[in-house]
Amino acid sequence: MHLAVFGSTGPTGRALIQQALCQGDEVTAVARDVASIDATGDRVQAVRADVLDGTSLDGILNGVDATLSAIGTHGRRPTSVYSAGVASIRDAMHHAGVRRFVGISALPVTPRTELGMTERRVVVPLLSLFFGEIYADMTRMEQVLRDSDLDFTIMRPPQLTNGRRTGQYRTAINEHLRRARKISRADLAAEMLRVIRDERTVRGTVSLAY
């Protein structure tokens, strides 16, 4: 399978590329700074592009089977990188005839009615005090996907860690996962690569945690 990875210089993006190559996939690694892409070999191609400049994505998804997004931002300021970035990716996918998309949102973006009492009253409100602007844009990003005709899957992880890949985690498709606290980026990447081939997750959500 030929995969395009956006956000390929971040820790989750790097894990996606490494694991995709290990399982025999070809990778188009997209980044603003291709010098920061440390993966090499015949099955990886580094491409310079900026998701906030849609014209820079022209043609880079030709021949791709599926797209994975690990785009993100630093800090807590208002941002549009998630919603505007995914809108640019959506348009590039349409032009290239690519339908399968897997991207990262976050557990606090889950509708409040689906959360447990503690999460609804304590955990999510506390997190939103610090990261509310980011979650707001993730919410807009999810709507961009729902309004599209893409075969998307939205990943909703809890706190991400730099721990090792364990393969030992719980998942929930199209429903909230109770007592979700942490997941390593390595395990998140593994699940993203798995759900590409899982038709149950198309136009749905996947929550995961230890």
Number of C-alpha atoms within 10 A of each C-alpha: 12 18 26 27 26 30 23 29 24 17 15 25 24 23 20 31 28 19 16 22 18 10 10 11 15 21 25 21 27 26 22 17 14 16 10 12 20 12 17 11 8 7 14 20 16 21 19 14 20 19 23 18 12 18 13 16 20 17 12 18 23 14 14 20 19 23 24 27 25 21 22 17 13 7 10 13 12 13 18 19 18 29 21 19 20 26 19 21 24 22 17 22 25 15 13 17 14 20 16 21 26 27 23 25 28 18 23 24 20 19 11 13 9 13 19 15 11 10 19 17 12 11 13 19 14 13 13 15 10 13 17 19 17 25 23 18 20 24 19 18 24 21 12 17 21 16 9 14 13 18 19 24 29 26 23 23 25 21 14 17 15 12 11 11 15 12 12 9 14 13 17 15 17 16 14 21 22 16 13 18 14 15 24 22 23 25 26 26 24 19 19 23 20 10 16 22 12 11 11 14 20 21 19 17 23 26 25 24 23 16
